[in-house]
Amino acid sequence: MPRSVSLLLAAVLLLTGCSGPGGTEARDEGAAADSGPMTFVVGKDTTSYFQPLLDRWNRAHPDERVTMLELPEAADEQRAQMVANLQAKNDRYDILAIDVILTPEFAQAGWIVPLDRGMFPLDTFIPSVVKTALYKGKLYAVPYSSNAGLLYYRKDILTKEHLKPPTTWAELRDQATRLSREYKLQGYVGQLLPYEGLTVNYMEAVQSAGGQLVSSDGTKVTMDDTSAHAGLRFLVDGLREGWIPQQALSYKEEESRLAFQNGKVLFARNWPHAYGPATHSKVAGKFAVTRLPGLSGLGSSSLGGYNLAISAFSKRQKSALEFIRFFTGPDIQRLVLTEGSFPPVLSKLYDDPALVRRYPYLPVLKQSIETARPRPVSANYNQISLVISSVVSDALTFRKPVARAIADLRQQLGEVVHTP
């Protein structure tokens, strides 16, 4: 028997025997071997590139067609809808495109099935990205795309003013304040609506000041007042001084992307997916990206991305497994970049000369991913995020002074992190 076939059969047997917490089987025995049409659940496809990729699979697998089910844009809302389905043990969802932070929670709950590492070329993926798909040493998902925050800036304006892109918050503040007045543009925007995006923006600010809020394993509050205060003051002062517009308090990724590409903003923090659309917008040929600035030098991003997992309640797990193998293969990985503007997880693509010529921001993107920090690996991450976004929002809207917000954040994180 060929090795590839034996591996597939081994994986199918593994999936068939998968069980939830306490050894209870997630589904009826034998259902994992089923094949047939599937549902692929993913967040809102704002760049409209998923369907053409799915069409490639569907043309080659007419009996195992995949239908895409789009969830809301915000990560919090995506999680809420997935959890509602999985808690009900509903078999409607087959393949889940989950934010990397959800792998531990979904694995611990028994909502996704463990996978055979040998069926995927994990050694060719970016190592830090592979770690986001593991829980307690087992592979529960397969990395599909990575993500790291970037600073988008108006290169044409900075060049005209003989300025280099900012590497510190002080430089960002100076350029955003002065140039926004001169060019009648908004200074800087990020994702400041109280949701996961705000949690990420604040975590990035804290770590770019040399700190950390929660330990990497999610078991301890590790925040120090100096970096936590500096990160919050960076955002609060920007809003108070006006170089961060009040509109940014209602921005998620899409709103900040549109504001920048419509030529309304000098600087914007966003994910790489915003790069492609901007090349066909009012700022085409006028912008560039760099790493996020920090307190005293270049900062670091939070590590993001999508992992692909199989619902424990799917009746099409054999087909789902083969689909994930296809969708994380080298051909699709290249299209993740060229068609979707998402960072691929295949390491060699970042050093491909032809791709670098076509996408000159790849070296910066690779540096941003390699220096990004993963968010806490915790089955309780959702509660951690809710605490952070809520407290930080109170400070940004001036309902709570910075010092009080820091004290409240420490207390509330302690209550969540130590919750069994």
C-alpha positions in Angstrom: 0.0 0.0 0.0 1.4 3.5 -0.9 2.6 5.5 2.1 0.2 8.4 1.3 -2.8 6.1 1.3 -1.8 4.5 4.5 -1.3 7.9 6.1 -4.8 8.9 5.0 -6.4 5.7 6.4 -4.5 6.2 9.6 -5.8 9.7 9.9 -9.4 8.6 9.2 -9.1 6.0 11.9 -7.8 8.6 14.3 -10.6 11.0 13.5 -13.2 8.2 13.9 -12.0 7.5 17.4 -11.7 11.1 18.5 -13.4 12.0 21.7 -14.3 15.0 23.7 -13.4 15.8 27.3 -13.6 12.9 29.7 -13.4 10.4 26.8 -17.0 10.9 25.6 -17.1 10.5 21.8 -18.0 13.7 20.0 -20.2 11.9 17.4 -21.6 8.5 16.5 -18.9 5.9 15.9 -18.0 5.6 12.2 -19.4 8.9 11.1 -15.9 10.3 10.7 -15.4 8.2 7.6 -18.3 9.9 5.8 -17.7 11.9 2.6 -19.8 14.4 0.8 -20.7 18.1 0.5 -19.4 20.4 3.2 -19.8 23.8 4.8 -16.8 26.0 5.2 -17.3 28.6 7.9 -15.2 31.7 7.9 -15.4 35.4 8.8 -16.7 37.9 6.3 -14.7 37.7 3.1 -13.9 41.5 2.7 -11.6 40.9 -0.2 -13.8 38.5 -2.1 -11.1 36.0 -2.7 -12.3 32.8 -0.9 -14.9 31.7 -3.4 -12.5 31.4 -6.4 -10.3 29.2 -4.3 -13.2 27.1 -3.2 -14.2 26.8 -6.9 -10.9 25.1 -7.6 -11.8 22.4 -5.1 -15.4 22.1 -6.3 -14.5 21.6 -9.9 -12.2 18.7 -9.0 -14.5 17.3 -6.3 -18.1 17.6 -7.6 -19.3 15.0 -5.0 -17.6 16.9 -2.1 -18.6 20.4 -2.9 -17.8 23.1 -0.3 -20.3 25.9 0.4 -18.9 28.9 2.2 -20.8 30.3 5.1 -19.7 33.8 6.0 -19.8 35.0 9.6 -19.6 38.6 10.7 -16.3 40.6 10.3 -15.6 41.0 14.0 -13.7 38.1 15.6 -15.9 38.3 18.7 -19.0 37.8 16.7 -17.5 35.0 14.7 -16.6 33.1 17.9 -20.1 33.7 19.3 -21.8 32.1 16.3 -19.4 29.2 16.1 -19.8 28.5 19.9 -23.6 28.5 19.6 -23.4 25.9 16.9 -20.8 23.7 18.6 -22.4 23.8 22.0 -25.6 22.5 20.3 -23.6 19.7 18.7 -25.0 20.8 15.4 -23.5 19.1 12.3 -24.1 22.1 10.0 -20.5 23.3 10.2 -17.8 21.0 8.8 -14.6 23.1 8.4 -14.0 26.0 10.7 -11.6 28.8 9.9 -10.9 29.9 13.4 -8.8 32.8 14.8 -5.5 31.4 16.1 -6.5 32.4 19.7 -9.5 30.0 19.6 -7.6 26.7 19.1 -7.0 26.0 22.8 -10.6 26.9 23.8 -12.2 24.8 21.1 -9.8 21.9 21.6 -10.4 21.8 25.4 -14.1 21.8 24.9 -14.0 18.9 22.5 -15.5 20.9 19.6 -12.7 20.2 17.1 -10.9 16.9 16.4 -7.2 16.2 16.8 -5.3 15.7 13.5 -2.3 13.5 12.4 0.8 15.8 12.2 2.3 13.5 9.6 -0.4 14.5 7.0 0.8 18.1 6.8 4.2 19.6 5.9 4.4 21.5 9.2 8.2 21.7 9.0 7.8 24.1 6.0 5.6 26.5 7.9 6.7 29.4 10.0 7.4 27.8 13.4 5.6 30.4 15.5 2.5 29.9 13.4 2.5 26.2 13.9 2.5 26.7 17.7 -0.9 28.4 17.4 -2.4 25.2 16.1 -1.3 23.0 19.0 -2.9 22.3 22.3 -1.2 20.2 25.0 1.2 18.9 22.4 -1.5 17.7 19.9 -2.3 19.2 16.5 -6.0 20.4 16.5 -5.9 22.7 13.5 -3.7 23.5 10.5 -2.3 27.0 9.9 -3.8 28.6 6.8 -2.8 32.2 7.0 -0.7 34.3 9.4 -1.1 37.9 10.4 0.8 40.7 12.0 -0.1 44.3 12.4 1.6 46.9 10.1 1.8 50.7 10.0 0.4 51.9 6.7 1.6 55.4 5.8 1.4 58.0 3.1 4.8 57.6 1.5 4.2 60.5 -1.0 3.6 63.0 1.8 6.5 61.8 4.0 8.8 61.9 0.9 7.7 65.4 0.1 8.5 66.4 3.6 11.9 64.6 3.6 10.7 62.4 6.5 11.3 58.7 7.2 8.4 56.6 8.5 8.1 56.8 12.3 9.8 54.2 14.5 8.7 55.6 17.8 5.5 56.9 19.3 7.0 60.4 19.6 7.8 60.5 15.9 4.4 59.2 15.0 2.8 61.9 17.3 4.9 64.7 15.8 4.3 63.7 12.2 0.6 63.0 12.6 0.0 66.2 14.5 1.9 68.5 12.1 1.1 66.9 8.8 -2.5 66.3 9.5 -3.0 70.0 9.9 -1.0 70.9 6.8 -2.6 68.3 4.5 -6.0 68.4 6.1 -6.0 64.7 6.9 -6.6 62.6 10.0 -3.4 61.6 11.8 -3.6 58.0 12.9 -6.3 55.3 13.2 -6.4 51.8 14.5 -9.2 49.5 15.7 -10.5 51.2 18.8 -14.1 49.9 19.0 -14.4 47.8 22.2 -14.0 44.3 20.7 -11.0 41.9 20.1 -9.5 44.5 17.8 -9.1 47.0 20.7 -7.6 44.2 22.8 -5.0 43.6 20.1 -4.2 47.3 19.7 -3.7 47.7 23.4 -1.7 44.5 23.8 0.6 45.7 21.0 1.0 49.1 22.7 2.0 47.4 26.0 4.5 45.0 24.4 5.9 47.8 22.3 6.6 49.5 25.6 8.5 46.4 26.8 5.7 44.8 28.8 3.1 42.0 28.9 -0.3 41.8 30.4 -0.7 38.0 30.9 1.8 35.2 30.7 2.0 33.3 27.4 0.3 30.3 28.9 -2.6 32.5 30.3 -2.0 31.4 33.9 -0.6 34.6 35.5 -1.1 38.4 35.3 2.3 39.7 34.4 1.5 43.4 33.7 3.8 46.0 35.2 2.3 49.5 35.7 5.0 51.3 33.7 4.4 49.6 30.3 0.7 49.2 30.9 0.4 52.9 31.7 2.6 53.9 28.8 0.6 51.9 26.3 -2.7 53.3 27.5 -1.3 56.8 27.6 -0.2 56.6 24.0 -3.8 56.0 22.8 -5.5 58.3 25.3 -3.2 61.2 24.7 -3.6 60.7 20.9 -7.4 61.0 21.2 -7.2 64.0 23.7 -4.7 65.8 21.5 -6.7 65.1 18.3 -4.1 63.3 16.2 -6.2 60.2 16.7 -9.7 61.2 15.5 -12.7 60.5 17.6 -14.1 58.5 14.7 -11.5 55.8 15.4 -13.4 54.8 18.5 -15.9 53.2 16.2 -13.4 51.6 13.9 -12.9 47.9 13.3 -10.5 46.6 10.6 -12.8 47.4 7.7 -13.5 51.0 8.7 -9.9 51.8 9.3 -9.0 50.2 5.9 -11.5 52.3 4.1 -10.5 55.5 5.8 -6.9 55.0 4.7 -7.4 53.8 1.2 -9.9 56.7 0.6 -7.2 59.1 1.3 -8.5 60.4 4.6 -5.7 59.3 6.9 -1.9 59.7 7.1 -1.2 56.6 9.3 -3.2 53.5 10.0 -2.5 50.3 11.9 -4.0 47.4 10.1 -3.4 43.8 9.0 -1.8 42.9 5.7 -5.1 42.1 4.0 -5.6 45.9 3.6 -2.6 46.1 1.3 -4.1 44.6 -1.8 -7.3 46.8 -1.9 -5.2 49.9 -1.3 -3.2 49.3 -4.5 -6.5 49.8 -6.4 -7.7 52.8 -4.5 -7.2 56.6 -4.2 -3.8 56.0 -2.5 -2.4 53.6 -5.1 1.3 54.3 -5.6 1.2 56.8 -2.7 1.6 54.5 0.3 3.9 52.0 1.9 4.0 49.9 5.1 6.5 49.5 7.9 6.6 47.8 11.3 4.6 49.3 14.2 6.4 52.0 16.2 7.0 51.7 19.9 7.9 53.7 23.0 11.7 53.9 22.3 12.1 52.1 19.0 10.3 49.7 16.7 7.4 47.9 18.4 5.9 44.4 17.9 2.5 43.2 16.8 0.2 40.6 18.1 0.3 37.4 16.1 -2.9 36.7 14.2 -4.2 34.5 11.5 -6.6 31.7 10.6 -6.3 28.0 11.5 -8.5 25.4 9.8 -10.1 22.8 12.1 -12.7 20.1 11.7 -15.9 20.2 13.8 -16.3 17.2 16.1 -19.9 17.1 15.0 -19.3 17.1 11.3 -20.6 14.1 9.3 -18.1 14.8 6.6 -14.8 14.5 8.4 -13.0 12.4 5.8 -13.8 15.0 3.1 -13.0 17.8 5.5 -9.6 16.4 6.1 -8.8 16.2 2.4 -10.1 19.7 1.9 -7.8 21.1 4.6 -4.8 19.2 3.0 -5.7 20.9 -0.3 -6.3 24.3 1.2 -3.0 24.4 3.1 -1.0 23.1 0.1 1.7 25.2 -1.7 -0.5 26.2 -4.7 -3.3 27.7 -2.5 -0.7 29.2 -0.1 0.7 31.3 -3.0 -2.8 32.4 -3.8 -3.4 33.4 -0.2 -0.9 36.1 -0.8 -1.5 37.0 -4.5 -5.3 36.9 -4.4 -6.2 37.7 -0.8 -3.2 39.8 0.4 -3.0 37.6 3.5 0.3 36.4 4.9 0.9 32.8 3.9 2.2 30.3 6.4 4.7 28.7 4.0 8.1 30.1 4.9 9.7 30.0 1.5 7.2 32.3 -0.1 8.6 35.2 1.8 12.0 34.8 0.1 10.7 34.1 -3.4 12.4 36.7 -5.6 9.5 37.0 -8.0 7.0 37.5 -5.2 9.3 40.1 -3.5 9.5 42.1 -6.7 5.7 42.0 -7.0 5.1 42.6 -3.3 8.0 44.7 -2.0 6.5 44.8 1.5 7.2 41.0 2.0 10.5 41.5 3.9 8.8 43.9 6.3 5.8 41.6 6.7 8.1 38.6 7.5 9.9 40.7 10.1 6.6 41.7 11.6 5.5 38.1 11.8 8.8 36.9 13.3 8.8 39.6 15.9 5.0 39.3 16.7 4.0 37.9 20.0 1.2 35.3 20.3 -1.7 36.2 22.5 -2.1 34.1 25.7 -2.7 30.4 25.0 -5.7 30.0 27.2 -9.1 28.3 26.9 -10.3 31.3 28.9 -8.9 33.8 26.4 -12.3 35.2 25.5 -12.9 36.5 29.0 -9.4 37.9 29.1 -10.1 39.8 25.9 -13.4 41.1 27.1 -11.9 42.5 30.3 -9.1 44.3 28.4 -11.3 45.8 25.7 -13.9 47.0 28.2 -11.5 48.7 30.6 -9.4 50.2 27.9 -12.5 51.6 26.2 -13.5 53.3 29.4 -10.1 55.1 29.4 -10.3 56.0 25.7 -13.7 57.6 26.1 -12.5 59.5 29.2 -15.0 57.7 31.4 -12.1 56.6 33.6 -8.7 58.2 34.2 -5.6 56.2 33.1 -4.4 55.4 36.6 -7.8 54.1 37.6 -8.1 52.0 34.4 -4.7 50.4 35.1 -5.7 49.5 38.6 -9.1 48.1 37.5 -7.4 46.1 34.7 -5.0 44.4 37.1 -7.8 43.5 39.4 -10.2 42.2 36.8 -7.5 40.3 34.9 -6.6 38.6 38.2 -10.2 37.5 38.7 -10.5 36.1 35.2 -7.1 34.4 35.0 -7.6 32.7 38.4 -11.1 31.6 37.5 -11.0 27.7 37.3 
